[in-house]
Amino acid sequence: MAGFLIKRLAQAVFVVIVVTLIVSVAVRMTGDPAMMIAQGATDITEADLERIREGLGLNEPFITQYFATLSGLFTWDFGRSFLGGTEVSTLIAGALPATLLLAFSSLVVSIIISVPLGIRAAIRRGKWEDQLIRILSLVGLSFPNFWLATMLVLLFSITLHLLPPSGMTGWATLVMPAMTMGVILTATNVRLVRTSMLEVMQSQYIMVARAKGLSERSVLYKHALRNSAIPLITFLGLQFGGLLGGIVVVEKVFNWPGMGSLAFDAVSGRDYPVLQSVIMILSTLIVLVNLIVDIAYGLIDPRIRTE
């Protein structure tokens, strides 16, 4: 197990370095922040722009800027925003918990809905319940997240007046964003749980468990579900990464003050420190989540440790 952990940690470190390097190069291709800051000034000169770049540290060699940003992952010092002058770490400290809360809540919603439905579809294979669940999951896959978010706002906020339409002022404001992302994730997870359960239930050890007289509930939840959870755990890790990367639309619809909204505003203002730091932190989190998934995968199935 120690060799397995060392190998996965080395891979994770390598991925973080590559991703942060690519991000550092990419954000510098979005435009000149000095021009953005000076926008609207009528008497700006090249010397003025040069002074702005010097003040922002943009004249430093790229490798110096890169290592300064990379060190921020360990020291939590990402410099200051080009536009507002606020410390980037302060902005991230306010936005990151909101994004993590929304992402975890969405996954929880998806698991609560998809696991029972997937198991039910598997044990009722070919019956009307199975067909209905599969049709509903296909319909869920067809929903764009911005459309579903808008429909939930129209129904629960404007029509029924049950939930606040936007913001982050309490648990009630979390319901619709989490449901939006959770329902879309559920559409995929239901089919994954069903397929995995069908495969596991045809295994010999399941037949042995039934021959021993174990109850169907024990066979399903103690034996079949544990082994069918391996692909689900892997996919949940990938989904979490997708949530962190694609949650910006839902955050903007619900005015959720998370990392997606922060990145969107940084792109509009060519705010290098904010945009670069947001992407680097999200990328690092995705790598860490996948590392945890690999470790959990190895604990569930010892055969994985030899790979």
C-alpha positions in Angstrom: 0.0 0.0 0.0 2.9 2.4 0.7 4.3 2.0 -2.8 0.8 2.6 -4.2 0.5 5.8 -2.2 3.9 7.1 -3.2 3.2 6.4 -6.9 -0.1 8.3 -6.8 1.3 11.2 -4.8 4.1 11.6 -7.4 1.6 11.6 -10.2 -0.5 14.2 -8.4 2.5 16.5 -7.9 3.5 16.2 -11.5 -0.1 17.0 -12.7 -0.3 20.1 -10.4 3.0 21.4 -11.8 2.0 20.9 -15.4 -1.5 22.4 -14.9 -0.2 25.5 -13.1 2.4 26.0 -15.8 -0.2 25.8 -18.5 -2.5 28.2 -16.6 0.3 30.7 -16.1 1.0 30.7 -19.9 -2.7 30.8 -20.8 -3.8 33.7 -18.7 -1.0 35.9 -20.1 -2.5 35.3 -23.6 -5.8 37.0 -22.6 -4.5 40.5 -23.0 -2.6 43.3 -21.3 -4.0 44.2 -17.8 -2.3 47.6 -18.1 -4.4 48.4 -21.1 -7.5 47.3 -19.2 -6.7 49.4 -16.2 -6.0 52.5 -18.3 -9.1 52.0 -20.4 -11.0 55.2 -20.6 -8.1 57.5 -20.0 -7.6 59.9 -22.9 -4.0 61.1 -22.2 -2.4 57.7 -21.4 1.1 57.2 -22.8 3.3 54.2 -23.3 5.5 55.4 -20.4 2.4 55.4 -18.2 1.5 51.9 -19.3 5.1 50.8 -18.6 4.8 52.2 -15.1 1.6 50.3 -14.5 3.2 47.1 -15.7 6.2 47.7 -13.4 3.9 48.3 -10.5 2.0 45.1 -11.2 5.2 43.1 -11.5 4.5 42.2 -15.1 8.0 43.1 -16.2 9.5 40.3 -14.2 10.7 37.2 -16.1 7.9 34.7 -16.7 9.6 32.0 -14.6 9.9 34.4 -11.7 6.2 35.2 -11.9 5.3 31.5 -12.2 7.2 30.4 -9.1 5.8 33.4 -7.1 2.3 32.2 -8.0 3.2 28.5 -7.4 4.5 29.4 -3.9 1.1 30.9 -3.2 -0.4 27.4 -3.0 1.8 26.8 0.0 1.9 30.2 1.6 -1.6 31.3 0.7 -0.2 34.6 -0.7 -1.4 35.2 -4.2 -0.7 38.9 -4.4 -3.3 41.6 -4.9 -6.1 42.0 -7.4 -5.1 44.3 -10.3 -8.5 46.0 -10.3 -9.5 46.5 -6.7 -6.2 46.1 -4.9 -7.8 43.5 -2.5 -5.6 40.6 -1.5 -6.5 37.6 -3.7 -6.3 35.3 -0.7 -9.1 37.3 0.9 -11.3 37.0 -2.2 -10.7 33.3 -2.5 -11.3 32.7 1.2 -14.8 34.1 0.7 -15.6 32.3 -2.5 -14.0 28.9 -2.1 -16.2 27.7 0.8 -19.3 28.7 -1.2 -18.2 26.6 -4.2 -17.3 23.6 -2.1 -20.6 23.7 -0.2 -22.5 23.8 -3.5 -20.4 21.1 -5.1 -20.7 18.7 -2.1 -24.4 19.4 -1.7 -24.9 18.6 -5.4 -23.1 15.3 -5.0 -25.1 14.4 -1.9 -28.3 15.1 -3.7 -27.2 13.0 -6.6 -26.2 10.0 -4.4 -29.4 10.1 -2.4 -31.5 9.9 -5.5 -29.4 7.8 -7.9 -28.3 4.9 -5.7 -31.8 3.8 -4.7 -33.2 4.4 -8.2 -30.3 2.5 -9.8 -30.6 -0.4 -7.5 -34.4 -0.5 -8.1 -33.9 -0.4 -11.9 -31.4 -3.3 -11.7 -33.6 -5.6 -9.6 -36.6 -4.8 -11.7 -34.7 -5.2 -15.0 -37.1 -5.2 -18.0 -40.1 -4.3 -15.9 -42.1 -1.0 -16.2 -40.2 0.5 -13.2 -36.9 -0.1 -15.0 -38.2 1.4 -18.2 -39.6 4.5 -16.4 -36.3 5.1 -14.5 -34.3 4.8 -17.7 -36.6 7.2 -19.5 -36.4 9.8 -16.7 -32.6 9.6 -16.6 -32.5 10.2 -20.3 -34.8 13.2 -19.9 -32.5 14.5 -17.1 -29.5 14.2 -19.4 -31.2 16.4 -21.9 -31.7 19.3 -19.5 -29.1 22.2 -19.9 -28.2 23.4 -16.4 -29.0 27.0 -17.1 -32.5 26.0 -18.3 -33.2 23.8 -15.3 -32.0 26.6 -13.0 -34.3 29.1 -14.7 -37.3 26.7 -14.4 -36.7 26.1 -10.7 -36.6 29.9 -10.1 -39.8 30.4 -12.0 -41.5 27.6 -10.1 -40.3 27.8 -6.5 -39.5 31.6 -6.3 -41.8 33.4 -8.7 -44.9 31.1 -8.8 -44.9 29.4 -5.4 -42.8 31.9 -3.4 -41.2 29.1 -1.4 -37.5 29.8 -1.9 -35.4 32.9 -2.4 -34.3 33.3 -6.1 -30.6 34.1 -5.6 -27.8 34.9 -3.2 -26.3 33.1 -0.3 -28.2 34.2 2.8 -29.1 30.8 4.4 -29.8 27.2 3.8 -32.9 28.0 1.8 -30.8 29.6 -0.9 -28.7 26.4 -1.3 -31.7 24.2 -2.2 -32.2 25.2 -5.9 -28.5 25.4 -6.9 -27.9 22.0 -5.3 -31.0 20.5 -6.9 -30.0 21.9 -10.3 -26.6 20.3 -10.3 -27.7 17.2 -8.4 -30.5 16.3 -10.8 -28.2 16.6 -13.8 -25.6 14.4 -12.1 -28.3 11.9 -11.1 -29.3 11.3 -14.7 -25.8 9.8 -15.3 -25.3 8.1 -12.0 -28.6 6.2 -12.1 -27.6 4.5 -15.3 -24.1 3.8 -13.9 -25.4 2.3 -10.7 -27.9 0.1 -12.7 -25.3 -1.2 -15.1 -22.8 -1.9 -12.4 -25.4 -3.6 -10.2 -26.5 -5.8 -13.1 -22.9 -6.9 -13.7 -22.2 -7.6 -10.1 -25.5 -9.5 -9.5 -24.5 -12.0 -12.1 -21.3 -12.9 -10.2 -20.7 -16.2 -8.6 -20.3 -14.9 -5.1 -23.7 -13.3 -5.2 -25.2 -16.7 -6.1 -23.3 -18.2 -3.2 -24.6 -15.6 -0.8 -28.1 -16.3 -1.9 -27.5 -20.1 -1.6 -26.4 -19.5 2.0 -29.8 -18.1 2.8 -28.9 -14.5 3.2 -31.8 -12.0 2.8 -32.1 -10.2 -0.5 -31.5 -6.9 1.3 -28.3 -8.2 2.7 -27.2 -9.6 -0.6 -28.0 -6.3 -2.4 -26.6 -3.7 0.1 -23.8 -5.6 1.9 -22.3 -7.6 -1.0 -23.5 -6.3 -4.4 -23.5 -2.6 -3.7 -20.0 -2.5 -2.2 -18.5 -4.0 -5.3 -20.7 -2.0 -7.7 -19.6 1.2 -5.9 -16.1 1.0 -7.4 -17.0 2.6 -10.7 -19.4 4.9 -9.0 -16.7 6.2 -6.7 -14.3 6.8 -9.6 -17.0 8.6 -11.6 -18.0 10.7 -8.6 -14.4 12.0 -8.4 -14.6 12.9 -12.1 -17.9 14.6 -11.5 -16.6 16.6 -8.6 -13.9 17.9 -10.9 -16.5 18.7 -13.5 -18.6 20.5 -10.9 -15.7 22.7 -9.9 -14.9 23.5 -13.5 -18.4 24.0 -14.8 -20.3 25.4 -11.9 -19.9 29.0 -13.1 -23.2 29.0 -15.0 -25.2 27.9 -12.0 -23.4 30.4 -9.8 -24.2 33.2 -12.1 -27.9 32.3 -12.5 -28.4 32.1 -8.7 -25.9 34.9 -8.0 -24.0 32.4 -5.8 -20.7 34.1 -4.5 -18.4 31.2 -5.4 -15.2 30.6 -7.4 -17.0 30.5 -10.7 -18.4 34.0 -10.3 -15.0 35.2 -9.1 -13.3 33.7 -12.2 -16.0 35.1 -14.5 -15.4 38.7 -13.2 -11.6 38.2 -13.4 -11.8 37.2 -17.0 -13.9 40.3 -17.8 -11.3 42.5 -16.1 -8.1 40.6 -17.2 -7.3 40.3 -13.5 -4.3 37.9 -13.8 -3.7 37.2 -10.1 -7.4 36.4 -9.4 -8.0 34.4 -12.5 -4.7 32.5 -12.2 -5.1 31.8 -8.5 -8.7 30.6 -8.9 -7.8 28.2 -11.7 -4.7 26.9 -9.9 -6.6 26.2 -6.7 -9.5 24.5 -8.5 -7.1 22.4 -10.5 -5.2 21.4 -7.3 -8.5 20.5 -5.6 -9.5 18.3 -8.6 -6.1 16.5 -8.5 -6.5 16.0 -4.7 -10.0 14.6 -5.1 -8.9 12.2 -7.8 -6.0 11.2 -5.5 -8.5 10.4 -2.7 -10.6 8.5 -5.2 -7.5 6.4 -6.2 -6.8 5.7 -2.5 -10.4 4.7 -1.8 -10.3 2.6 -5.0 -7.3 0.7 -3.7 -8.9 0.2 -0.2 -12.0 -1.3 -1.8 -10.3 -3.4 -4.3 -6.7 -4.6 -3.2 -5.9 -5.7 -6.7 -5.7 -2.0 -7.8 -2.7 -1.5 -5.5 -0.5 -3.6 -7.7 -1.1 -1.4 -10.8 
